[in-house]
């Protein structure tokens, strides 16, 4: 089997979402390297990674106090730093420009080796779907808007998150 056959087999397995076929492609002691996620960031010291985590925590804590802040998700994929924050209004994230923690994190980002590239954007909600709450008694999901805080089984539903 030549390299092109192996590559075709590999991508066919991915497209089929066939984990067993993917695993079978690799040699017993083989290793996989994805060029889109490899970089010098992977060799950052534990201290540098902890500094990045700490600056993220400090920024998130300040965001909790900001008007219109709903929630935050952060992730790392190789050297890609991903931050997704939710706000009630598209102008609400402008408050970050006055944030001491965010300013320190941005200074470190532009001067340090915290990621190979980045972009920012503001997303406005097009449609907010129903908030569902799980009944602790019967484990059934309930529409928070129409249930009046009570499950069909008669048990009180948990209080919804403060931003809802």
C-alpha positions in Angstrom: 0.0 0.0 0.0 1.4 3.4 -0.9 1.2 6.7 1.0 -1.7 7.9 -1.2 -3.7 4.8 -0.4 -3.1 5.2 3.3 -4.2 8.9 3.2 -7.3 7.9 1.3 -8.1 5.2 3.8 -7.5 7.6 6.7 -9.8 10.3 5.3 -12.5 7.8 4.4 -12.4 6.5 8.0 -12.8 10.1 9.3 -15.7 10.8 7.0 -17.4 7.6 8.1 -16.7 8.6 11.8 -15.2 5.1 12.2 -12.9 5.3 15.2 -11.8 1.6 14.9 -10.8 2.1 11.3 -8.8 5.2 12.3 -7.0 3.4 15.0 -6.2 0.5 12.7 -4.4 2.8 10.3 -1.6 3.5 12.7 1.3 1.2 13.5 1.5 -0.2 17.1 4.1 2.3 18.3 3.0 5.0 15.8 2.4 8.6 16.6 0.1 11.2 15.0 1.1 14.8 14.5 -1.4 17.4 13.2 0.4 20.3 11.5 -2.5 22.6 12.3 -2.1 22.2 16.1 1.7 21.9 16.5 3.8 24.9 17.5 6.2 26.3 20.0 3.3 26.8 22.4 3.2 23.1 23.0 6.7 23.5 24.6 5.7 26.5 26.8 6.7 25.9 30.4 4.3 24.9 33.1 4.9 28.4 34.6 3.9 30.2 31.4 0.8 28.1 31.0 -0.2 28.8 34.6 0.3 32.5 34.0 -2.1 32.3 31.0 -4.6 30.4 33.1 -4.4 32.9 35.9 -4.8 35.9 33.6 -7.9 34.1 32.1 -9.3 33.5 35.6 -8.8 37.1 36.6 -10.4 38.4 33.4 -13.4 36.0 33.9 -13.8 37.2 37.5 -14.0 40.9 36.3 -16.5 39.9 33.5 -18.8 38.4 36.1 -19.3 42.0 37.5 -19.9 43.6 34.0 -23.3 44.7 32.8 -24.9 42.3 30.3 -22.3 39.5 30.8 -24.0 36.0 30.4 -21.2 33.4 30.2 -17.8 32.4 29.1 -16.1 29.4 27.5 -12.3 29.1 26.9 -10.3 26.4 25.2 -6.9 25.6 23.8 -6.3 23.5 20.7 -2.6 23.3 20.2 -1.5 26.9 19.9 -5.0 28.2 19.2 -6.5 30.1 22.1 -10.3 30.2 21.9 -12.5 32.5 24.0 -16.2 32.7 23.5 -18.1 35.1 25.7 -21.9 35.8 25.7 -23.4 39.2 26.3 -26.9 40.6 26.3 -26.0 43.4 23.8 -23.3 43.6 21.1 -21.9 46.8 22.8 -21.5 45.2 26.2 -18.0 43.6 25.6 -16.6 47.2 25.2 -16.4 47.2 29.0 -13.4 44.8 28.6 -11.3 47.8 27.3 -11.5 49.3 30.8 -10.7 46.0 32.6 -7.4 45.9 34.4 -7.2 42.1 34.2 -8.1 42.0 30.5 -5.6 44.8 29.7 -2.8 42.8 31.5 -3.8 39.6 29.6 -3.8 41.5 26.2 -0.4 43.0 27.0 1.0 39.5 27.7 -0.7 38.2 24.5 0.8 40.8 22.2 4.3 40.6 23.8 4.5 37.0 24.9 4.2 33.6 23.2 0.7 32.8 24.4 -0.7 31.9 20.9 0.4 32.0 17.3 -2.6 34.0 16.0 -6.0 35.4 17.1 -9.0 37.4 16.0 -11.9 38.8 17.9 -15.5 39.3 17.0 -18.8 40.1 18.6 -21.8 37.8 18.0 -25.3 38.9 18.6 -28.0 36.3 19.4 -30.4 35.6 16.5 -32.6 33.3 18.5 -32.6 32.4 22.1 -34.2 29.0 22.6 -36.2 27.8 25.6 -34.4 27.4 28.9 -35.0 23.8 30.1 -34.8 22.8 33.7 -34.5 19.2 35.0 -36.8 18.2 37.8 -34.7 16.7 40.6 -37.6 14.4 41.6 -38.5 12.7 38.3 -35.6 13.8 36.1 -37.9 15.1 33.4 -36.8 18.3 31.5 -39.3 21.2 31.7 -39.8 24.4 29.8 -38.9 27.1 32.3 -41.1 29.7 30.6 -44.4 27.6 30.7 -43.9 25.5 33.8 -44.3 28.3 36.4 -41.5 26.6 38.3 -43.4 23.3 38.9 -42.9 20.0 37.1 -45.8 17.9 35.9 -45.0 15.5 38.7 -45.7 18.3 41.2 -42.1 19.0 42.4 -40.6 22.4 42.4 -38.0 23.0 39.7 -34.5 24.4 40.5 -34.1 28.1 40.1 -32.9 29.1 36.7 -29.4 30.7 36.2 -29.4 34.4 37.2 -29.0 35.6 33.6 -32.2 33.9 32.5 
